[in-house]
Amino acid sequence: MATCPAGHSSDQDDFCAVCGLPIEAPQQSSPEAVEESPSPTAVTCPSCGASNVAEALFCEACGFDFTGTATPAEPARPQWPSLGEPAAAPETAAAIPTPPTEQPAATKPTVEWIAELWIDPDWYTAQGSTDPMPSVGLPDIVPLVKESNLIGRLSHSRGIFPDVECELDSGCSRRHAMLTHDGSRWWIEDLGSANGTFVGPAAGPLPAMPIPQGRVELTAGQRIYVGAWTRIVIRKATREEQDAFAVE
């Protein structure tokens, strides 16, 4: 194994495998006195400042190329994201709040017509009912706001909810009669009631015969008789009644 001028052991005979110095062939020493060659001068690496032997091709510390090749570029350091404050989100235009749209208040239909429900002692006597008649007093006032208004008695089990309710009069059927109008005229129609529907004038004797099948037009002042004691009068609502039903 050869030895380079720097003292490295090399398995190559031409250049040192460690520092790259050329390895000279050993000269035959003559018996004459051999001149001592001056020791090589150390070379300082311009890149890292390490001391290298003279004639070294590369710096042993950092690998700097002494032959004139450019200094190896320093590897780029990885760019890590900053751990400071998070990046601000892009500014967006602030949404302008839209004022809420005011919904118009629901208005109740104007009550133009009403039904008066009276307890009529004369009709009760004529019917000969065995049920006790309630005390006579002021009439019940029922607004008529639909084109068709059912006269009868309430029944939750059968789903019957009359518009003109004769609750206490057991002589009135659940679905007794139907009142209809076209805005100016009124009709009454019996719905197959047990005791019939009667129509009579405001003055004079009580009606004796029920109305026939089908619609019968009512004239001004006529009364409707149903059940054992109920008398119904259809008339125009007064201004006070319109105002009263409008605020309910």
Protein Blocks (a to p, Z undefined) as FASTA:
>chain_A
ZZdfkopacfbfkbcfklopacdddddddfbdcdddddddddddfklopacdehiabdfk
lopafkopacdddddddddddfbdcdddddddddddddddddddddddddfbdcdddddf
klmmmnopabdcdddddddddddfbfbdcdddddfknopacfbdcfklmkbcfblbdcdd
ehjaccdddehianopadddfbdcddfbdcdedjddddehiacdehjlbccddddddfkl
mmmmmmZZ
